């Protein structure tokens, strides 16, 4: 859906997240309490790792502050477990201004996003119909920076993360809601992308 003057701006939105995803509110008055609640949950019953606990708290606060400066509203972190492992993934919800002077149709926005890809990057860009309206979906593979800048031929290749973005126009406004999903688990990227698509598909506007 492309915003028009005849659309009524929604008061809020609703997303359905799987069990095991934790929400961090990013506004300055709520950020620290959200982070503290997550840290206490993760270290519940663990009293012999105060240094690790404070490292996690400081890292999450930095991430939350950075996300807020970028326009972030909420940050969701996956705490889902698969056997002894936690499935790492995140969702950042951002309210962003229009990327162009005039609202673009989803098809035109998809073409613009594809044209903005970095050299060598080949994102998958498509227009998807969600319950919240037409949205532009962008799936990317991104190499993560290595701690060693002098990587040699013997050095393992840099880890790769997979992200899926949904650019959803907000009815009645000159803005869109950006859902940015990410996971470092490239070997199961398709399964994770399917989960991300299901979450994005649950987006609805509320009055």
ROGULO-946025 format. One line per 3 residues: number of its first residue (from 1); their letters; for each residue x, y, z of N, C-alpha, C. Coordinates in pm, 1 decimal. Layout:
NUM = a = X Y Z X Y Z X Y Z | ...
// end
This chain:
1 = xxx = 85.3 -120.0 0.0 0.0 0.0 0.0 88.1 124.0 0.0 | 61.1 216.7 -92.9 131.7 343.9 -96.1 51.8 447.5 -19.7 | 114.5 523.0 75.1 38.8 620.6 152.2 -27.0 724.4 63.5
4 = xxx = -150.9 758.2 93.7 -220.4 865.6 24.3 -289.4 951.8 128.4 | -334.5 1067.0 86.3 -399.6 1156.6 180.4 -531.8 1099.2 229.5 | -588.4 1001.7 155.3 -716.0 944.3 196.1 -701.0 832.9 298.6
7 = xxx = -578.6 785.1 317.6 -555.7 681.1 415.5 -556.6 739.7 555.8 | -600.6 661.4 651.7 -595.4 702.1 791.2 -470.3 643.9 854.9 | -390.9 729.8 915.3 -267.6 681.5 977.1 -300.3 591.5 1095.5
10 = xxx = -236.5 476.1 1105.6 -262.6 387.7 1218.7 -202.4 443.6 1347.0 | -259.1 402.9 1459.3 -205.7 446.7 1587.7 -83.4 365.4 1627.1 | -78.8 240.2 1582.8 30.4 151.5 1622.5 32.2 32.3 1528.4
13 = xxx = 118.6 -62.3 1558.5 126.3 -185.2 1480.2 137.0 -303.6 1576.4 | 113.3 -422.0 1522.4 123.4 -542.6 1603.9 201.3 -647.3 1526.8 | 293.7 -714.7 1595.1 371.3 -823.5 1538.0 359.9 -945.7 1628.6
16 = xxx = 355.0 -1062.4 1567.7 353.3 -1186.4 1644.8 491.9 -1249.7 1637.0 | 555.8 -1265.7 1752.1 689.0 -1324.5 1759.1 681.3 -1463.4 1821.5 | 767.1 -1555.4 1780.1 766.6 -1688.0 1841.8 805.6 -1680.1 1988.7
19 = xxx = 770.2 -1782.9 2064.0 818.3 -1792.9 2201.5 970.5 -1794.2 2200.1 | 1029.3 -1726.5 2296.9 1174.6 -1724.7 2303.6 1237.4 -1600.9 2243.3 | 1155.0 -1508.7 2192.7 1207.8 -1380.5 2144.6 1180.2 -1275.5 2252.0
22 = xxx = 1281.3 -1193.8 2279.7 1271.3 -1095.0 2387.4 1271.6 -954.8 2328.4 | 1179.2 -871.0 2373.9 1167.7 -734.6 2321.0 1242.4 -635.5 2409.1 | 1325.4 -552.7 2345.5 1393.2 -442.2 2413.2 1335.0 -312.0 2359.0
25 = xxx = 1271.2 -234.9 2445.9 1221.3 -103.1 2407.3 1339.4 -7.6 2398.4 | 1344.2 73.1 2293.8 1464.6 151.2 2265.8 1458.2 296.0 2312.4 | 1342.0 345.5 2353.9 1336.0 483.9 2400.2 1423.0 499.2 2525.2
28 = xxx = 1488.3 614.6 2542.9 1581.9 630.5 2654.8 1521.5 600.5 2791.6 | 1392.5 629.1 2811.0 1333.1 607.0 2942.2 1300.6 459.9 2969.3 | 1302.9 376.2 2864.8 1268.7 234.9 2880.9 1386.1 141.4 2851.1
31 = xxx = 1487.4 193.6 2784.5 1594.6 109.3 2731.5 1667.0 29.6 2839.3 | 1715.0 96.5 2942.6 1796.3 27.8 3042.9 1716.9 -76.5 3120.0 | 1590.6 -47.0 3150.4 1510.7 -145.1 3223.6 1483.5 -268.0 3137.7
34 = xxx = 1465.0 -249.6 3005.8 1445.0 -362.9 2916.1 1571.4 -448.9 2909.5 | 1686.5 -383.0 2896.5 1813.0 -456.0 2892.1 1836.5 -530.2 3023.0 | 1811.8 -462.8 3134.8 1833.3 -526.6 3265.3 1746.1 -650.4 3281.1
37 = xxx = 1621.8 -643.1 3233.5 1531.8 -758.6 3244.0 1585.3 -876.1 3163.2 | 1639.9 -848.8 3044.4 1695.7 -955.4 2962.3 1818.9 -1016.0 3028.3 | 1907.3 -931.9 3079.9 2028.7 -981.5 3144.0 1994.9 -1067.9 3265.5
40 = xxx = 1901.0 -1022.5 3346.8 1863.4 -1100.7 3465.5 1803.0 -1234.5 3423.9 | 1728.7 -1235.3 3315.7 1671.4 -1361.6 3266.6 1781.4 -1456.8 3223.0 | 1878.7 -1405.6 3149.2 1984.9 -1490.6 3097.9 2075.1 -1545.2 3207.8
43 = xxx = 2091.2 -1469.4 3314.5 2181.2 -1511.4 3422.6 2105.4 -1558.2 3545.7 | 1979.3 -1590.8 3527.4 1901.1 -1641.5 3639.2 1962.6 -1770.5 3693.3 | 1996.6 -1771.0 3821.5 2057.4 -1887.8 3884.1 2207.1 -1898.1 3865.7
46 = xxx = 2266.5 -1802.3 3794.9 2412.6 -1802.6 3774.5 2471.7 -1686.9 3854.4 | 2543.9 -1720.3 3960.7 2597.1 -1615.8 4048.6 2748.3 -1602.6 4042.2 | 2811.7 -1688.3 3961.1 2958.3 -1689.2 3961.6 3018.2 -1628.0 3835.4
49 = xxx = 2939.2 -1547.0 3763.6 2991.4 -1485.3 3640.8 2954.9 -1337.9 3634.6 | 2987.4 -1261.6 3737.7 2947.6 -1119.4 3737.6 3012.6 -1040.6 3624.5 | 3137.0 -1077.3 3586.6 3204.8 -1003.3 3479.8 3133.0 -1024.3 3346.8
52 = xxx = 3098.2 -1149.4 3315.7 3026.2 -1177.8 3190.8 2889.6 -1110.3 3190.5 | 2826.6 -1107.9 3305.8 2694.6 -1045.9 3317.1 2702.6 -896.9 3284.7 | 2802.5 -828.7 3338.3 2815.6 -685.4 3312.6 2861.0 -658.0 3170.2
55 = xxx = 2941.1 -748.1 3112.6 2980.0 -732.3 2972.7 2857.8 -740.2 2882.4 | 2769.7 -837.1 2909.6 2647.9 -850.2 2830.5 2560.1 -727.1 2846.3 | 2546.7 -678.2 2968.3 2463.6 -560.9 2992.6 2516.6 -439.8 2914.9
58 = xxx = 2649.4 -418.8 2920.8 2709.2 -303.9 2851.8 2694.6 -317.7 2700.4 | 2713.4 -439.8 2647.7 2701.7 -461.5 2503.3 2559.2 -436.6 2455.8 | 2461.4 -487.2 2529.1 2322.3 -467.2 2489.3 2282.3 -320.5 2497.4
61 = xxx = 2331.0 -250.0 2597.2 2299.0 -107.7 2607.2 2358.8 -29.9 2491.2 | 2480.2 -67.0 2449.9 2541.8 0.2 2333.7 2461.1 -27.6 2207.9 | 2422.0 -153.6 2188.6 2344.8 -188.7 2069.6 2209.9 -116.6 2068.2
64 = xxx = 2146.7 -110.7 2183.5 2015.8 -46.5 2191.3 2026.3 103.4 2164.0 | 2128.5 167.8 2219.4 2146.9 311.5 2197.4 2175.6 340.6 2050.3 | 2258.1 256.6 1986.8 2289.1 274.9 1845.0 2164.2 256.8 1760.0
67 = xxx = 2083.9 155.4 1792.4 1961.3 131.2 1716.9 1864.8 248.4 1730.9 | 1856.2 306.0 1849.9 1765.4 419.3 1872.0 1810.4 541.3 1791.1 | 1941.5 564.6 1785.3 1992.6 678.6 1708.4 1963.4 663.2 1559.8
70 = xxx = 1944.5 539.9 1514.5 1913.6 513.5 1374.3 1764.0 513.3 1346.6 | 1684.5 550.6 1448.2 1540.3 554.7 1430.4 1467.8 432.5 1481.5 | 1540.5 343.3 1548.9 1480.6 220.2 1597.6 1375.3 244.3 1704.6
73 = xxx = 1271.0 162.7 1699.8 1163.3 167.3 1798.1 1174.9 52.1 1896.2 | 1193.2 -67.2 1841.0 1203.6 -187.6 1921.7 1310.9 -278.9 1863.8 | 1377.3 -352.1 1951.9 1475.4 -451.6 1910.8 1434.6 -583.8 1974.2
76 = xxx = 1419.3 -685.4 1890.9 1385.7 -819.4 1940.1 1507.5 -909.5 1921.5 | 1539.8 -986.4 2025.2 1650.5 -1080.9 2018.8 1597.7 -1222.0 2041.2 | 1645.0 -1314.8 1960.2 1602.3 -1453.3 1973.1 1676.8 -1520.5 2087.3
79 = xxx = 1601.2 -1578.7 2179.8 1657.4 -1662.4 2285.2 1607.3 -1806.2 2267.9 | 1555.8 -1836.7 2147.9 1505.8 -1970.6 2120.5 1619.0 -2072.0 2131.2 | 1587.8 -2187.5 2184.1 1688.3 -2291.3 2202.4 1660.9 -2408.3 2109.5
82 = xxx = 1769.2 -2461.9 2053.5 1763.2 -2583.5 1973.3 1862.5 -2680.8 2036.6 | 1812.6 -2769.4 2119.5 1901.6 -2855.7 2197.2 1980.0 -2769.8 2295.4 | 2112.6 -2784.7 2298.4 2193.2 -2704.4 2392.3 2228.0 -2565.5 2339.5
85 = xxx = 2182.6 -2532.9 2219.4 2224.0 -2407.9 2155.9 2110.0 -2306.1 2152.0 | 2148.6 -2178.6 2157.9 2054.2 -2069.0 2135.8 2062.1 -2027.7 1989.8 | 1947.1 -2015.0 1925.2 1942.9 -1977.3 1783.2 1958.8 -1825.6 1773.8
88 = xxx = 2073.2 -1775.7 1726.3 2095.0 -1630.5 1724.0 2022.6 -1563.4 1607.9 | 1942.5 -1464.7 1640.0 1872.5 -1386.5 1538.1 1822.8 -1259.3 1604.4 | 1793.6 -1160.0 1522.9 1744.1 -1033.4 1576.9 1646.2 -971.1 1478.7
91 = xxx = 1564.2 -883.5 1531.9 1471.3 -802.7 1451.8 1475.4 -660.8 1505.9 | 1509.8 -566.6 1419.5 1506.3 -425.3 1454.4 1390.8 -360.6 1379.8 | 1301.2 -295.8 1453.1 1188.1 -224.6 1394.5 1221.7 -75.8 1394.7
94 = xxx = 1218.3 -14.6 1276.9 1256.5 125.0 1261.1 1145.4 201.1 1190.8 | 1113.5 319.5 1240.5 1023.1 409.6 1169.4 1110.3 505.9 1091.1 | 1105.1 494.3 959.6 1197.9 568.9 874.8 1122.7 665.3 784.7
97 = xxx = 1183.5 779.4 753.7 1121.3 871.7 657.6 1128.6 813.9 517.6 | 1053.4 871.4 427.6 1059.7 828.4 288.4 1201.4 843.5 235.7 | 1243.1 748.8 153.1 1377.8 752.4 96.8 1387.2 847.4 -21.7
100 = xxx = 1272.8 889.5 -75.6 1272.1 975.7 -194.4 1176.7 1092.0 -171.2 | 1185.7 1193.1 -258.2 1106.5 1314.8 -239.2 957.3 1286.2 -243.3 | 916.7 1190.3 -324.5 775.9 1154.4 -337.2 758.2 1007.0 -304.6
103 = xxx = 641.7 970.5 -251.1 616.8 828.6 -225.0 629.4 746.5 -353.6 | 699.4 633.6 -344.4 714.0 544.7 -458.3 619.7 425.9 -443.0 | 575.7 374.7 -555.3 499.6 249.8 -549.7 594.4 139.7 -503.7
106 = xxx = 541.9 30.4 -449.1 631.3 -79.1 -407.4 720.4 -127.4 -521.3 | 667.5 -132.5 -642.0 747.8 -179.0 -755.8 862.7 -83.0 -784.6 | 834.8 48.8 -779.9 940.5 147.1 -803.7 1043.1 145.8 -690.4
109 = xxx = 996.5 128.3 -565.7 1089.4 121.5 -452.7 1177.9 -1.4 -465.5 | 1121.1 -113.3 -507.9 1200.4 -235.2 -525.7 1310.2 -211.5 -628.8 | 1276.2 -146.0 -740.1 1376.7 -118.9 -843.1 1484.6 -24.3 -788.3
112 = xxx = 1444.7 75.5 -709.4 1542.0 170.1 -653.9 1636.5 100.2 -556.4 | 1583.9 13.1 -473.0 1668.2 -58.7 -377.5 1764.8 -152.7 -448.6 | 1717.5 -217.9 -553.0 1805.9 -306.2 -629.3 1917.2 -226.9 -695.2
115 = xxx = 1884.4 -105.6 -744.4 1984.4 -23.5 -812.6 2088.2 31.7 -716.3 | 2053.8 41.4 -586.5 2145.3 96.0 -487.0 2241.3 -8.3 -431.6 | 2233.8 -131.6 -476.8 2319.7 -238.1 -425.5 2466.3 -206.3 -451.6
118 = xxx = 2551.7 -244.3 -356.3 2695.0 -223.1 -371.3 2748.9 -312.4 -483.2 | 2862.2 -270.8 -544.6 2923.2 -355.6 -647.8 2953.6 -494.6 -592.5 | 2916.7 -597.1 -667.0 2939.9 -733.7 -622.7 2829.0 -788.9 -535.4
121 = xxx = 2740.5 -701.1 -487.0 2629.6 -746.2 -404.9 2511.2 -778.3 -495.2 | 2443.1 -887.3 -464.6 2327.8 -926.3 -547.0 2210.3 -958.2 -455.2 | 2148.8 -855.8 -396.7 2036.2 -881.5 -306.9 1916.1 -935.0 -384.1
124 = xxx = 1836.5 -1015.5 -316.0 1710.3 -1061.5 -372.9 1603.0 -959.9 -333.8 | 1544.8 -892.9 -432.7 1446.6 -787.5 -407.2 1314.1 -828.2 -471.0 | 1208.0 -818.7 -392.6 1076.1 -856.3 -445.0 969.4 -774.3 -374.7
127 = xxx = 850.7 -773.6 -432.9 734.2 -708.6 -371.8 643.4 -818.7 -318.5 | 608.4 -808.0 -190.3 526.7 -910.0 -124.4 399.0 -846.7 -70.5 | 290.9 -921.7 -74.8 165.3 -875.4 -17.6 153.0 -926.1 125.7
130 = xxx = 149.8 -833.8 219.7 132.3 -867.6 361.3 -7.7 -825.9 404.9 | -45.7 -870.8 522.7 -173.2 -825.3 578.8 -173.5 -674.2 596.5 | -54.6 -615.1 618.1 -41.9 -470.5 637.7 -31.7 -394.4 506.8
133 = xxx = -31.3 -464.2 393.8 -21.3 -398.6 263.7 98.6 -448.2 185.9 | 116.4 -395.1 66.2 230.5 -433.7 -16.7 359.3 -383.2 45.9 | 462.1 -467.1 44.9 590.8 -431.3 104.8 702.7 -478.8 14.1
136 = xxx = 816.9 -414.5 26.5 934.3 -454.9 -50.2 1024.0 -539.4 40.2 | 1057.3 -657.9 -6.4 1142.2 -751.5 68.6 1280.3 -754.1 5.4 | 1384.2 -742.8 89.8 1522.5 -746.1 42.0 1599.6 -847.2 126.6
139 = xxx = 1655.8 -946.4 60.6 1738.6 -1045.6 130.8 1883.2 -1027.0 87.8 | 1974.6 -1022.0 186.0 2115.6 -996.7 157.9 2204.5 -1097.1 230.7 | 2324.0 -1117.4 174.6 2433.5 -1185.6 242.8 2541.9 -1082.2 267.0
142 = xxx = 2592.5 -1075.0 389.4 2691.3 -973.1 423.3 2807.1 -1036.2 497.5 | 2927.8 -1015.6 447.5 3045.9 -1063.1 518.4 3070.8 -974.6 639.7 | 3093.1 -1039.7 753.5 3120.7 -965.1 875.1 3267.8 -927.1 879.9
145 = xxx = 3300.2 -808.1 933.4 3441.2 -767.0 939.7 3522.0 -863.2 1025.5 | 3644.0 -888.7 980.0 3732.7 -978.0 1054.6 3813.4 -900.0 1156.4 | 3845.9 -964.6 1266.0 3929.9 -900.0 1368.0 4071.6 -882.8 1316.9
148 = xxx = 4109.0 -960.7 1215.5 4242.9 -954.7 1157.7 4234.4 -890.0 1020.7 | 4288.9 -769.6 1008.7 4281.3 -698.8 881.7 4374.7 -758.0 777.3 | 4475.4 -836.3 821.0 4573.1 -892.1 728.4 4542.1 -1038.9 703.3
151 = xxx = 4423.5 -1064.1 650.5 4383.3 -1201.0 624.7 4466.9 -1258.6 510.8 | 4522.6 -1376.4 531.8 4602.7 -1442.5 430.3 4522.2 -1553.5 365.6 | 4584.5 -1622.9 271.1 4515.0 -1730.8 202.3 4482.0 -1843.8 297.9
154 = xxx = 4560.7 -1855.6 406.9 4536.7 -1962.6 502.9 4430.3 -1926.0 604.1 | 4392.8 -1799.1 608.1 4294.5 -1754.5 705.5 4154.5 -1793.2 661.1 | 4072.8 -1851.2 749.5 3936.4 -1887.0 709.4 3860.4 -1765.0 658.3
157 = xxx = 3767.4 -1787.3 568.3 3689.5 -1677.2 513.6 3607.7 -1610.3 623.1 | 3575.4 -1483.8 600.6 3500.7 -1408.2 700.3 3361.5 -1467.6 718.1 | 3308.5 -1464.4 840.7 3172.7 -1515.7 861.8 3071.4 -1432.6 784.1
160 = xxx = 2963.0 -1496.7 746.1 2860.0 -1432.7 664.5 2730.1 -1430.2 742.1 | 2665.3 -1315.2 745.4 2533.0 -1305.0 805.9 2429.9 -1290.0 694.9 | 2308.4 -1328.4 726.2 2197.7 -1318.4 631.9 2093.7 -1225.0 690.8
163 = xxx = 2048.4 -1129.1 611.3 1946.8 -1035.6 658.6 1828.9 -1034.6 562.7 | 1712.5 -1008.8 618.8 1590.9 -991.7 538.9 1524.2 -863.3 585.6 | 1504.3 -770.1 493.6 1439.8 -642.7 525.2 1300.5 -639.8 464.0
166 = xxx = 1207.9 -580.5 537.2 1074.5 -552.1 482.9 1050.7 -402.1 495.3 | 1028.5 -335.4 382.3 998.2 -192.9 378.2 846.5 -180.9 359.6 | 777.6 -139.2 465.7 631.2 -138.6 465.3 581.1 5.9 475.4
169 = xxx = 519.3 61.5 371.3 464.9 198.0 380.9 360.4 206.6 491.5 | 368.1 313.1 570.0 270.0 335.9 676.4 155.0 417.1 618.0 | 32.9 363.0 619.3 -80.5 435.1 558.2 -98.3 574.8 616.6
172 = xxx = -127.3 670.5 529.8 -159.2 805.0 574.5 -42.4 887.3 623.2 | 81.0 839.5 599.9 199.5 912.9 645.5 303.5 916.9 534.2 | 405.3 997.5 555.5 519.0 1002.2 463.0 634.8 924.5 524.0
175 = xxx = 608.2 803.8 567.9 710.4 721.7 633.5 681.3 575.4 603.7 | 776.7 491.0 636.9 753.4 347.9 626.4 812.9 278.4 748.3 | 759.6 161.8 778.0 811.3 79.1 886.0 910.7 -17.6 824.6
178 = xxx = 1031.1 -18.1 878.0 1136.2 -106.2 827.7 1159.7 -217.2 929.2 | 1139.7 -340.1 885.6 1168.8 -457.8 967.4 1299.0 -518.1 917.2 | 1401.6 -519.8 1001.2 1532.1 -572.2 961.8 1564.1 -695.2 1045.8
181 = xxx = 1556.8 -810.9 982.3 1589.6 -937.5 1047.2 1734.0 -974.1 1012.6 | 1802.3 -1040.8 1105.8 1939.7 -1081.4 1079.0 1974.0 -1207.0 1157.4 | 2057.9 -1290.9 1097.5 2110.1 -1409.7 1165.7 2248.3 -1440.1 1110.2
184 = xxx = 2340.4 -1489.5 1193.9 2471.0 -1530.5 1143.3 2472.5 -1675.6 1096.3 | 2359.2 -1744.0 1099.8 2353.8 -1886.9 1067.1 2329.3 -1908.0 918.1 | 2430.3 -1880.8 835.6 2413.6 -1896.5 691.5 2377.4 -2038.9 650.6
187 = xxx = 2430.7 -2144.2 716.3 2395.6 -2280.5 672.6 2246.2 -2310.6 677.8 | 2171.7 -2242.4 764.1 2026.0 -2263.6 768.6 1952.9 -2134.8 732.3 | 2013.8 -2059.5 641.1 1959.0 -1929.0 604.9 1817.7 -1938.5 549.7
190 = xxx = 1789.9 -2040.7 468.4 1657.2 -2050.7 408.6 1550.2 -2074.6 514.4 | 1582.6 -2160.2 612.2 1486.3 -2185.6 719.6 1464.6 -2060.1 802.9 | 1572.4 -1988.0 831.8 1559.5 -1865.3 910.2 1483.0 -1759.7 832.0
193 = xxx = 1508.6 -1750.7 701.4 1435.9 -1653.9 619.0 1287.0 -1686.7 617.9 | 1253.7 -1815.3 617.9 1113.8 -1853.8 625.4 1049.2 -1809.0 754.9 | 1123.9 -1820.1 865.5 1073.1 -1771.2 993.9 1054.8 -1620.2 989.6
196 = xxx = 1152.5 -1549.0 934.5 1142.4 -1402.9 924.9 1021.1 -1362.4 840.8 | 998.5 -1434.1 731.8 883.3 -1403.1 646.5 752.2 -1422.3 722.8 | 745.8 -1527.5 804.7 623.6 -1552.7 881.5 598.8 -1441.1 982.8
199 = xxx = 705.5 -1392.5 1046.3 689.9 -1282.6 1142.3 643.0 -1156.6 1070.7 | 708.4 -1123.7 958.7 667.8 -1004.2 882.0 524.6 -1017.7 835.6 | 482.7 -1137.8 799.1 346.7 -1159.0 752.2 241.5 -1136.7 859.5
202 = xxx = 282.9 -1138.1 986.4 189.6 -1116.1 1096.7 165.1 -968.8 1126.2 | 241.4 -879.7 1059.3 228.9 -735.7 1086.1 88.7 -685.6 1052.1 | 27.3 -618.6 1146.7 -102.4 -552.9 1122.3 -99.4 -414.6 1185.2
205 = xxx = -181.2 -325.2 1129.9 -194.9 -189.9 1184.3 -309.6 -188.3 1284.7 | -297.3 -106.5 1388.3 -404.2 -94.1 1487.2 -449.2 50.5 1495.1 | -575.2 69.8 1533.4 -630.8 205.9 1541.7 -612.4 264.3 1680.8
// end
